[in-house]
């Protein structure tokens, strides 16, 4: 009998690991936003700041802190 995909995986579904992976993806997106030729320089800066804020929010949530406590 085949196992269904609704079971939690100890590594894939660990909040600390998945949050770190997601925050890292946001930081990579922030770096990419600075050189994305499809946006103006002002929009690149805004997208970069957004992705960095999102990474900080994810890390704060994973560590149990409130989002407003994060120094941006």
N, C-alpha and C positions, 0 to 999 in steps of 0.2 A: 504494500500500500504506500502510496506516495504522500509525503508530508506536504501540507499546504503552506503557503507563504504568509499566513497570518500569525505565525509564532515570532516572538521577539528573538533577535540575535544578540548575544552578549557583547559583541564588538560593534556591529552595525548600529545598534539602537542605544548604546551607552551615551547618555546626554553629554558627558564631558568630551568624549571622542568626537561625536558628531558635531558638537558646537565648535570645537577647535577646527575641524575640517571646514565647516561653514564660514567661520571667521577668516580662515586662511583664504578661502575662495573670494571673500569680499575684499580682502587686501590685494589679491591679484587683480581683481576687477578694477580696483582703484588705480593701480599702476597702469593698467591698460587704458583706462579712461583718459589719462593724461596725454596719451599719444594717438588716440582714436581720431582719424582724419575726417570722420563724418560729423563732427561737432565743432562748434566755434571754440575759441580759447576760453571764453567765459563759461560756456556749457561744460567744457572738459573739467574745469576747476570745480564747478558745482557737482558734477557727477563723482569726481574724486572725493570731495568732502562727504557726499552722501554715502559712498561705499565705506569710507573710514568710520563714519558714525554708526553705520549698520554693524560693522565688525566689533566696535566697542560695545554696542548694545547686546550683541550675541554673547560676547565674553562676559559682560556684566550679569546677564541672565544666568549663564552657566555657573558663575561663581556665587550666585545667590544674592548679589547686590542689586539694589534698585537702579534703574537706568539713569535717574537724575543724579546719582552719586558718581557717575563716570566723568572723569576730567577729559574734556574733548579738546 
